[in-house]
Amino acid sequence: MNKVKLFCIPYAGGSAAVYSRWKKLVNPLIELKQVELPGRGSRMNESLIDNIPDIVRNIFKEIKDQIKPPYALFGHSMGALITYELCKKIKQEGYPSPVHIFFSGKQGPQVKLKGLNCYNLPEGEFIKHILNYNGTNEAVFKNKELASLFIPILRADFKMVETYKFDRTDDYLECDVSVFSGTDDRAVSWEDLSGWQEVTKSNCRFYPFKGGHFFINEHTEEVVDQINNVLTSISINIEQLSINK
């Protein structure tokens, strides 16, 4: 039985390592592909990218040889926005569509962010803003060496999200979509989440999880269980169709 490749794109400030815990939790029918972004992790020596079009081109170049059915995509927060644009890029380049897409912890791409841009705030204010998400240990910023590495990554990532421009075209997604959210996530409202329904021609289902913005770290097992349920069902259906042929 063919495994479903699951490409996972990290959130702002994150590296491919944020999905390392998933390795022991994903069903054997799923092959986890942790996507590394330039300027962090195993690609630390590469220059950071601070805009969506360039990061999408970069990721597509990195994974295009692996884009073979069946595969799925997962992105959390900033990663969800990148995932959406990556799906459009894949379609535009004539590659096969994913069998499923998971958008997590992010408003629909057409929703305009409220408030001022934060990526160019003075360092103290920028750090305070980051800590409001409850996803980064304050000790990281108290360590000058770590902070000097981490803050530029966060600024580039926040600029990527805050300067993003939604292009309303008829280039809709063609596969089923799952939208994950944290019930206590103050950054994302239910109304804003519903925007994902508007960008796909297929089914869009919503799955709330306990926790705040980083519920995927707080309740990892529950999140991966739901991914397992969706993708193993797809894998079995693909196998049955193959047998019937």
Phi, psi and omega in degrees: 000130180291135176282150173269118176286132179243105178275123183245124182253130186285167178274176182303131180083352184265164175238181178302335183297342181295343180256010182298324180296338184288338186305319182276353186254335182288146178299147178303341178279358182244132177254111184284129178239104182274113184277124178264135178265151181297145177091008180207163177054229182290351179245029184301328184281354179271157181289144176292152176243134186241022177215150186295313182304317182289322181292325178294315177299321180295313181294317180302317179299323182289324189250355189303327180287347180258357183280083179225137182297146356268141176214159179224167182230142176226135175216138179248134177056241176307322180298330178291319179295316177297318180300317179301311181290329177295321177299318178296319179296316179301316179294316181296328180276359176082018179273159180296146181286155174292159177279341180195153176230136176247117174255127189229134172059037182210144174296161172304151186295339181276353182280123179281134179290143181268150177090181182279158174295138183256343188297336181252018176293155171304152190307314182299316179291324180296316179298317179301319179296318180297318183294337179296339180279349178058033180245353183233131179290130182302333181298332179301319183281341178279342176269110187301322182292315178294317181298322181294335177272321190279319184298315177300324177296314180296319180296316179298318182292318179293324176297321180303315182284316187286340179256006181295138177240120180285130179256104182279095177241183177269017182275067185282155174290151187244003181244169177294150184231140171245135179245118180259144178209157176264131184296337181250019180281107183283347183274345186227119180268161178299320180300319180290327178296326184296346179299336179295332179300330186280350186252005177233146177277348185255198183287144176228117182243147185247136183229108177276142176233150176296144176121174181269212185299327181257044179300335181292338175268329181283327183226055186301315184298318180295320179296312181292327176302317181292322176297317177302315181301316183291310188283328177292323176298317178296317181299317180294319179296320178297318180296318180295320177297321179296319180293318182293336177289000000 
